[in-house]
């Protein structure tokens, strides 16, 4: 069972951290710098299944817009969802957890 945490900062820079346990709450919380919120509809990254998270209070905290992360998210939404989320822009770092099927299944 193997996974990876990819963090995309608001300036577009990426970092990757290997993960050996599907219990990733603390790593994700640190990556987004606070309470976490699952990004609905963000289900794939670089051809792998994933879960993606942002800081739940990103707007209230004044975290910068993350255009790179938002565009990755918008590209995965169907037409109806895209219209509903067209004005939604992710703020702050985006934490993406990917892994093999066993890892992802265990993390949910």
C-alpha positions in Angstrom: 0.0 0.0 0.0 1.6 3.2 -1.1 0.5 6.8 -1.6 1.7 10.3 -2.2 0.7 13.8 -1.0 1.1 16.5 -3.6 0.8 20.1 -2.5 0.1 22.9 -5.0 0.8 26.3 -3.5 -1.1 29.4 -4.6 1.9 30.4 -6.7 1.7 27.1 -8.6 4.7 25.4 -7.1 4.3 21.7 -6.3 5.9 19.5 -3.7 5.5 15.7 -3.3 5.7 13.6 -0.1 5.6 9.8 -0.1 2.9 8.3 2.2 2.9 4.8 3.7 -0.3 5.0 5.7 -3.8 6.0 4.5 -4.4 7.9 7.7 -3.3 11.2 6.3 -5.4 13.7 8.3 -2.4 15.4 10.1 -0.3 15.6 6.9 -3.2 17.1 4.9 -4.0 19.6 7.8 -0.4 20.7 7.8 -0.3 21.1 4.0 -3.4 23.3 3.8 -2.4 25.1 7.0 -5.6 24.5 9.0 -8.9 22.8 9.0 -9.5 20.7 5.9 -12.4 20.6 3.3 -12.7 18.0 0.7 -12.9 19.5 -2.8 -16.0 18.0 -4.3 -15.6 16.7 -7.8 -11.8 16.6 -7.7 -11.3 12.9 -8.2 -8.3 12.4 -10.4 -4.7 13.8 -10.6 -2.2 12.8 -13.2 -4.3 9.8 -14.2 -4.6 8.5 -10.7 -7.7 8.4 -8.3 -7.3 11.0 -5.6 -8.9 13.0 -2.8 -8.1 16.8 -2.8 -8.4 19.2 0.1 -8.2 22.9 0.8 -8.3 25.0 4.0 -11.9 25.2 5.0 -11.4 28.8 6.2 -9.2 29.8 3.3 -11.3 32.8 2.2 -11.9 34.1 5.7 -8.2 33.8 6.5 -7.4 35.8 3.4 -5.4 33.0 1.7 -4.4 33.9 -1.9 -6.4 32.5 -4.8 -4.9 29.3 -6.2 -5.6 29.6 -10.0 -3.6 26.5 -10.9 -5.5 24.3 -8.5 -8.8 25.8 -9.5 -8.2 25.1 -13.2 -7.3 21.5 -12.4 -10.6 21.2 -10.5 -12.7 22.9 -13.1 -11.4 20.6 -15.8 -12.9 17.6 -13.9 -16.3 19.0 -13.4 -19.2 18.1 -15.8 -21.0 20.9 -17.6 -23.7 21.3 -15.0 -21.2 21.4 -12.1 -18.9 23.6 -13.9 -21.6 26.3 -14.3 -22.4 26.0 -10.6 -18.8 26.4 -9.6 -17.6 28.8 -12.3 -17.1 31.6 -9.8 -15.6 29.3 -7.1 -11.9 29.7 -6.9 -9.8 27.7 -4.5 -7.8 29.6 -1.9 -4.5 28.7 -0.4 -2.6 25.4 -0.9 -4.3 22.4 -2.4 -3.4 19.0 -0.9 -3.9 16.0 -3.2 -3.7 12.5 -1.9 -3.1 9.8 -4.6 -2.2 6.2 -4.3 -2.7 2.6 -5.5 -6.3 1.3 -5.3 -5.7 -0.3 -1.9 -4.3 2.9 -0.4 -7.2 5.1 -1.7 -9.8 2.6 -0.6 -8.3 2.5 2.9 -8.2 6.2 3.2 -11.9 6.8 2.6 
